[in-house]
Structure formats: structure tokens, C-alpha cells
Amino acid sequence: MELEKKLLETLSFFNPMTLEQIYLDFDEDYLLENPSYTYDDLIECLSSLEKQRKIKSSGKDKSKTWIREYPKKTLLSRMLRFLK
């Protein structure tokens, strides 16, 4: 999904972001190209990314923040690093 891809580009690995910060960090061109996106689409996409374990949330309701998680290393990559 295009919105998921844009959210992953926008979210930080280091600083949790509120919904307002996420929206403000979107490119103006992107928002003009996709005027049909709503608040519900954004919330639905964030919850989908949480279920996929690509992002993590903290807080409740209005003070909720999201942060991007580092991808987990596979067992094979960890073994290869160990053997080097």
C-alpha cells in the first residue's frame, strides 16, 4: 500500500512521533496528489503496520506516539556474522 510505504519513510527510528507530527512531515506534493486520504485511513494504516511489527506505539488516545522498529536479523545473518 502506498500510504504504508510513505508512513515508513516518515516515521523515525529514534524519536516517537504523534499523529500531528506524522501529518506535518508528509511532503506537500504527496498530500496534494492524494487528497482522498482521511484520518481513518491513517489510523488504519498505522494499526496495520503495528500488526506487522514494523512500528511500535506507546501512550493512549490523544497522546499516542509511534516509532519505527529496526528490522530483526535472521538466524542465518547472525550465524554468518558470528563466523566472520
ChimeraX attribute file (.defattr): number of C-alpha atoms within 10 A of each C-alpha:
attribute: neighborCount
match mode: 1-to-1
recipient: residues
	/A:1	6
	/A:2	7
	/A:3	15
	/A:4	15
	/A:5	11
	/A:6	13
	/A:7	20
	/A:8	17
	/A:9	12
	/A:10	19
	/A:11	21
	/A:12	16
	/A:13	14
	/A:14	9
	/A:15	11
	/A:16	17
	/A:17	22
	/A:18	19
	/A:19	17
	/A:20	9
	/A:21	13
	/A:22	17
	/A:23	16
	/A:24	11
	/A:25	14
	/A:26	15
	/A:27	11
	/A:28	10
	/A:29	8
	/A:30	11
	/A:31	12
	/A:32	9
	/A:33	9
	/A:34	10
	/A:35	8
	/A:36	8
	/A:37	11
	/A:38	10
	/A:39	10
	/A:40	9
	/A:41	12
	/A:42	17
	/A:43	12
	/A:44	13
	/A:45	18
	/A:46	22
	/A:47	15
	/A:48	14
	/A:49	18
	/A:50	17
	/A:51	11
	/A:52	10
	/A:53	14
	/A:54	16
	/A:55	22
	/A:56	17
	/A:57	16
	/A:58	13
	/A:59	10
	/A:60	8
	/A:61	7
	/A:62	8
	/A:63	10
	/A:64	13
	/A:65	19
	/A:66	21
	/A:67	21
	/A:68	23
	/A:69	16
	/A:70	10
	/A:71	9
	/A:72	8
	/A:73	8
	/A:74	8
	/A:75	9
	/A:76	9
	/A:77	10
	/A:78	10
	/A:79	10
	/A:80	9
	/A:81	9
	/A:82	8
	/A:83	7
	/A:84	5
